[in-house]
Amino acid sequence: MTRPYAEVIGDPISHSKSPAIHRFWLEQLGIEAEYRAQHVTPEGLAAYFESRRDDPDWRGCNITIPHKQAALDLVGDPGGIRATIGAINTVIRGEDGGLIGTNTDAGGFYAPIAGLDLAGRHALVIGAGGAARAILFALSKLGIGRVTIQNRNVLKAAALLSSFGLKGDAVPLGSPVPPVDLLVNSSALGMKGQPALEIDLASLPDDAVVYDIVYAPLETDLLAQAHARELATVDGLDMLIGQAALAFELFFGAEPPRDRDDELRELLTPDRGPGQAS
């Protein structure tokens, strides 16, 4: 007997904590379903979606690097994500049976900083990929005053600012950090198996917030440097769990038990004691 399932796809994928998150919620709610990790290369992305179109047990997938923009060309876009965020991180089956894309990254990014007043403030975003698009979309809705983007491809970063109607500037990766109110690493730099993020936070004011979407390792060098400065931080699990919660409801038709977040974080960080995750 088969069971409904959803999965996360990416290249690489072994680092993903999404299976642990969704399996925890499925168990807590007593839902008979599965959540898997599936390694999908860029060359195999189209074939992956084709193989899932006629699978009645497949409820959808989450998408991680490097597929968040490429997947847009392979699924439906009834919500107009291409014209707004320009990247998707979730695909589900629509009522007509077709595959449709959406984005839960923006909501996941927003949730941990919902209490901040960012209107008119200055943010630095590192990276200009699919995650950056969701983050810039959220910042635009929060009324951010100015955004500086650091990226290897400065023209790509400048185009992103323009597409979201944001004031700011695009500078090369590794440029000096301006005294911003919010610093967000939206790139894979600092992730296990990826190059380090070389950065100096000395210019940040004491009330700045440092947000790293990388969660493997959870205590990145960026966050360690912020903690040494006693700056407020948001780690990658906050965004990951937030976006996963929105996707879980789309996949399985039930709200996840967010009152168990502390237990979930301990499950995801076995090498850290209770309360150590920032």
Protein Blocks (a to p, Z undefined) as FASTA:
>chain_A
ZZdddddddddfklpmklmmmmmmmmmnopacddddddddfklmmmmmmmmmmmmklgbd
cdddfklmmmmmmmccfkommmmnopafbdcddfkopacdddfklmmmmmmmmmpcfehi
acddedjdfklmmmmmmmmmnopabdcdddfblmlmmmmmmmnopacddddehiacdddf
bdcdfbfghiahiacddddfklpcfkbccddfbfbdfbdfklmmmmmnopacddfklmmm
mmmmmmmmmmnopacdfklmmmmmmmmmmmbcehkaZZ
